[in-house]
Amino acid sequence: MTGGVRLDLLILECVGQVVKTCVEPRCKDMPIWDGGLRDVMAEKLKEVGISSEPVTIVHVARAVGILGPDPDVIVVNPPRKRRVPRV
């Protein structure tokens, strides 16, 4: 399978460019991004559930419904609890 795109790194770089071009010049060129905000944002992305696994075009096609479920993945559903009738 071909390589994919790591969404966490893509988002991190986009936020970094915004901070470096818009925020830092207004703060007298204080190195906010390189001074620690990058690490904070990386942890926040993990916290909100952005995966660090590469996303391929096949993953996207499965998510939007073009392809069916992955045949190599076995999905096991837990058994349902039986309702006991009241007497």
Beta strands, then each sheet from edge to edge (+ up, - down):
end
